[in-house]
């Protein structure tokens, strides 16, 4: 193993220790964070920062989420849907999708920015991951592949998009940050028969979910 790779592995272990100190205790989740090489998903000129517990700009006014946030959402998902098909909205770099694949899920992901979609699709191929990617408005879900055991939305929404609720399997759950443009409350919606049960967790700050069942594009008549 090359010296630089050893160093990355060491830094990854430190990141996982930090996650544990911050309250992430699910063994399977921590193992996935040890396995997935976050630096592969990071902008090349900033690889040295790949294992810091922070969000980082990835271009197009978007960010790769903070490891703690990814771990927090992944834990909520694993606890409610331990296996099956997962739909992610907001591919970004592809890191969250790779974590889900490492956990054994069949992963589907949708991104609305073409360049990010293309970059992630190429990266998945290069890393040998079998994540299915789609370019488009994820607030509409991925009807042809529904139903999903879990849906994870990695951008902040004004409310839970109804097309996504409809694409949940019986007992399926959706993990989604809901709030205004400035901050959002992590929310879990579980489908029980024709009912949707809601649980609310701590506050986070996400880039906006933009689409027909999300926010309008910036400058196009937001009332926020
Ligand atoms: N999960 C990503 C980080 C997400 S940042 C990662 O692991 O790197 C949020 C992403 O959501 C951005 O890439 C943004 O373009 C995307 N996004 C916002 N609204 C969307 C929509 N309606 N459909 C699909 N993607 C959307």
Boltz pocket constraint, residues with backbone or C-beta under 6 A from the ligand:
constraints:
  - pocket:
      binder: B
      contacts: [[A, 62], [A, 63], [A, 64], [A, 65], [A, 89], [A, 90], [A, 91], [A, 92], [A, 93], [A, 94], [A, 95], [A, 96], [A, 97], [A, 110], [A, 111], [A, 112], [A, 113], [A, 116], [A, 136], [A, 137], [A, 138], [A, 139], [A, 154], [A, 155], [A, 207], [A, 208], [A, 209], [A, 210], [A, 211], [A, 212], [A, 214]]
      max_distance: 6.0
